[in-house]
Amino acid sequence: MKVPGLSLYHFEGCPYCGRVRDAMRRLGIELELRDIHQQPRHREELVGATGRQMVPCLRIEGPRWMHESADIVRYLEREVAGKG
């Protein structure tokens, strides 16, 4: 299920980002992925909005920014997959 209005700021080698991507696969959720190492403009967006480049970070349209992989997974389970 493609979910509009959500973007995940991440990078491939990050184990916490992997935890979120695994949850997305398990839940059948597709989000826009914004790799902060491959796409420097995404890193700039993240730092500009949150003041840090900590990933994973879920951008929820509004915008609202959510760090911490466990919080992101919980949000995806309850607010996205639970309503799908």
Residue pairs with C-beta under 8 A, 6 or more apart in sequence:
1 28
1 29
1 30
1 80
1 84
2 30
3 29
3 30
3 31
3 80
4 61
5 60
5 61
6 31
6 32
6 58
6 59
6 60
6 61
6 80
7 31
7 32
7 33
7 34
7 58
7 59
8 17
8 20
8 21
8 24
8 31
8 32
8 33
8 34
8 56
8 57
8 58
8 59
8 72
9 34
9 36
9 42
9 43
9 45
9 46
9 55
9 56
9 57
9 58
9 59
10 17
10 20
10 21
10 33
10 34
10 35
10 36
10 55
10 56
10 57
11 17
11 35
11 36
11 37
11 38
11 55
12 35
12 37
14 55
14 56
16 55
16 56
16 69
17 55
17 56
17 69
19 56
19 69
19 70
19 73
20 56
20 58
20 69
20 72
20 73
20 76
21 33
23 29
23 72
23 73
23 76
23 77
24 30
24 31
24 76
27 76
27 77
27 80
27 81
28 81
28 84
29 76
29 80
29 81
29 84
31 58
34 42
34 45
34 46
34 59
35 42
36 42
36 43
36 46
36 53
36 55
37 43
43 53
46 52
46 53
46 55
46 57
47 53
49 59
49 63
49 65
50 57
50 65
50 67
54 67
56 67
56 69
56 72
57 65
57 66
57 67
58 65
58 66
58 72
58 75
59 65
60 66
66 72
66 75
